[in-house]
Amino acid sequence: CGQNVGDIIRAEQPDVVFVETLSNPLVKVIDLDAVSAAAKEVGAVSVVDSTFTTPYLVRPIEHGF
């Protein structure tokens, strides 16, 4: 699509942003810091599903979630 996730969040102005740390089934990695920052800018609640990575590998709270 050519846009980064922060630009999409700013353009769409959602109330909630839901992401996965690793997407299923493509296993793409998302920039959690960018998502969290953009969600805060627009006043959205950010939610992260870190089922694949577990809290041992990724701690979403450290990235602003």
N, C-alpha and C positions, 0 to 999 in steps of 0.2 A: 504494500500500500504506500510505502514511501514516507509515511509520517512516523515520528516517534511517539511513544505512549503518552508522554507528558503533553505534547501538542494536542493529541486526541482528547485527553481529559479536559484540557483548558477549553477546547472548542465545544465539546458536548455539555459541559457543566453538569455532570451527573450528581445525584444525591449519595450514591454508594459506588465504590470501585472495588470489584472482586477480582483477585488475581491468584494464580498458582505460582509457586516458586519455580517449578518445572512444569511446563505445559504437558497435558496428556492428550493425545498420544505422541506428539512430535518431540517432546523433551526439549523445548526451547526455554532458555533462561531469560527471565525478565529483570529489568533494573528496578529493584525494590525501592531504592532511594529516590529515583525519579518519580515513580508512581506515588509514593508517600508524599513527596513535596508538592506535586501537582494536585493531588487530592486535597491537601490542606489549603492550597491556594484558592480552590473553588468551594471550600467548605464541605467537601464530601467526606463521608466515613470510608475508610479503607479497610478491606478485609482480605486476609491472605490465607490460602490453603497450602500448607507446607507438608502434606502427607508424604510425598516422595522424599523430601529432604530431612524430615524429622528435626526436632529442636537441637539435636546433637550437631547437625551440620549447618543449619541456618536458623538464626534467632531473629524473626521478623520485628520484634520490639526494638532491637538495635538499629533497625532501618526506618523507624518512625511509625510502625503500625501499632 
